[in-house]
Amino acid sequence: MKEKLQKIREEAMRQIEASEELSKLNDVRVAFLGKKGELTAVLKGMKDVIPEERPIVGQLVNETRAAIEEMLEHTKQKLERAEMNFRLKQEVIDVTLPAKRSRVGHRHPNTIALEEVERIFVGMGYEVVEGPEIEYDYYNFEALNIPPDHPAKDEQDTFYINDKILLRTQTSPVQVRTMESRPLPIRMIAPGRVFRSDEVDATHSPSFHQIEGMVIDKNITFADLKGTLAEFAKELFGQDTKVKFRPHHFPFTEPSAEVDVTCFKCGGKGCRFCKGSGWIEILGCGMIHPKVLRMSGIDPEEYSGFAFGVGLERIALLKYEIDDMRLLYENDDRFLRQF
Ligand code: DAH
């Protein structure tokens, strides 16, 4: 019996020492001290021991139990300490590490250019208005005196939603909506997104932005248009900038013109930037066609007006000397940060 107890004790000690986790240690406790454990089995066998030896064996069993318990407790504390140290080491916070910089976005060149254009026109007393990107054929074409067989109405150029509804191809429909809804006189600009069925390349995109401008009052003449756009060009590209009006055709204006500005790179001498001509085209404009005024309920005998349309990307590309429009749509912040 004595030897058996000695063996149990040694085996328990060996297993306790080999336990590397608290759960293993608990298994060992159950195996030796549990209800069905080895030591308990010995106690149950006491009835076979001769009465005189019982106290001795009993004492031995108790000693063994105490020794095992002590070793278990000791090892448990050791493992708990190790686990705590491990956790502390893992969760340590190095307060001396430099903080990660949070990335802050940057204003887009389009936004910067738009704010500049808005600043100029708001300074001249214009209101900034908006219209819907999904538009009726009526506002986008018909009310602007664009005939039903006009090439711009081709599905090759325009995204149609159905016969009557489309993605606006220009911001000019906002002219009509403004004429219908606002009292006269009107001075407004209308920036916004427009859509055309174009392939993407360095100068084209199926979606880009325009800024429409319109003034309607009594006695508005072409001279007002020229003066306004000349001032706009100077504010935008520098005080030395000159403008040139070339006759053109738009269905909604009569007369119509395209406007060039002197190249701000070479000052008009001719360079690679202006392809040698000294001039750069920036917008379309004209005196609002009497038919357009009349369709929106304005009497062309009493009122007249001018309008213009500028490509926002075109301005951003020119102003910041960006040579590929696609860069404006990629939103790579290494690019955006430069402006
Ligand atoms: N809507 C024209 C376009 O997309 C630009 C334009 C030209 C607008 C002349 C106007 C204008 O208001 O008078 O090409």
Boltz pocket constraint, residues with backbone or C-beta under 6 A from the ligand:
constraints:
  - pocket:
      binder: B
      contacts: [[A, 169], [A, 170], [A, 171], [A, 172], [A, 212], [A, 213], [A, 250], [A, 252], [A, 253], [A, 257], [A, 283], [A, 284], [A, 285], [A, 286], [A, 306], [A, 307], [A, 308], [A, 309], [A, 310]]
      max_distance: 6.0
